[in-house]
Amino acid sequence: MLYPSIDLLITKLDSKYTLVTVAAKRARQLQVKNDLTIEKPVSKKFVGKALEEIAAGHIEVVSEEEATQ
């Protein structure tokens, strides 16, 4: 069984496409600067760690419109 499950992750974001984009961006950030927000991740790879952060609710998605206000 994969952790975190897609069912859990999809409740945190509005679509699978947003999930993939956010996880990829966060994984790239983790490669450059290892500032993990969760303790003892299950995954060893950056994408898995990013997905665990999303599942834990540590990642907040801000749209470009909200960011400019």
RAURRA-V16871 format. One record per residue. N is the residue number from 0. SS is DSSP state (h for helix, s for strand, l for the rest). PSI is psi in whole degrees, -180 to 180 (NA if undefined). OMEGA is omega in degrees with one decimal (none if undefined). Layout:
BEGIN
N_SS_PSI_OMEGA ; N_SS_PSI_OMEGA
END
This chain:
BEGIN
0_l_133_180.0 ; 1_l_142_176.5 ; 2_l_134_-7.9 ; 3_l_153_-176.3 ; 4_l_155_179.0 ; 5_h_-32_178.8 ; 6_h_-40_177.9 ; 7_h_-43_-177.3 ; 8_h_-37_-176.5 ; 9_h_-21_176.0 ; 10_h_-20_-178.9 ; 11_h_-29_-178.5 ; 12_l_167_-172.9 ; 13_l_-21_179.6 ; 14_l_165_177.8 ; 15_h_-34_-179.1 ; 16_h_-42_176.2 ; 17_h_-41_178.6 ; 18_h_-47_-179.3 ; 19_h_-43_-179.1 ; 20_h_-46_-179.4 ; 21_h_-43_-179.6 ; 22_h_-41_179.3 ; 23_h_-43_179.7 ; 24_h_-42_179.7 ; 25_h_-37_178.3 ; 26_h_-40_176.9 ; 27_h_-39_177.2 ; 28_h_-40_179.9 ; 29_h_-32_178.1 ; 30_h_-39_-178.1 ; 31_h_-48_-176.0 ; 32_l_107_-175.0 ; 33_l_79_-179.8 ; 34_l_60_-176.8 ; 35_l_137_-176.9 ; 36_l_-2_178.1 ; 37_l_152_178.1 ; 38_l_141_176.8 ; 39_l_68_178.2 ; 40_l_150_177.8 ; 41_l_-41_-176.9 ; 42_l_151_175.7 ; 43_l_-20_-178.0 ; 44_l_156_-175.3 ; 45_h_-39_179.9 ; 46_h_-42_177.6 ; 47_h_-41_177.4 ; 48_h_-41_177.7 ; 49_h_-42_178.1 ; 50_h_-37_176.9 ; 51_h_-38_176.8 ; 52_h_-40_178.2 ; 53_h_-44_180.0 ; 54_h_-34_-179.8 ; 55_h_-10_179.5 ; 56_l_18_-178.6 ; 57_l_-14_-178.5 ; 58_l_126_179.5 ; 59_l_129_-179.7 ; 60_l_125_178.6 ; 61_l_124_-179.7 ; 62_l_163_179.9 ; 63_h_-34_179.2 ; 64_h_-43_179.2 ; 65_h_-34_-177.1 ; 66_h_-31_-177.9 ; 67_h_-12_-178.0 ; 68_l_NA_none
END
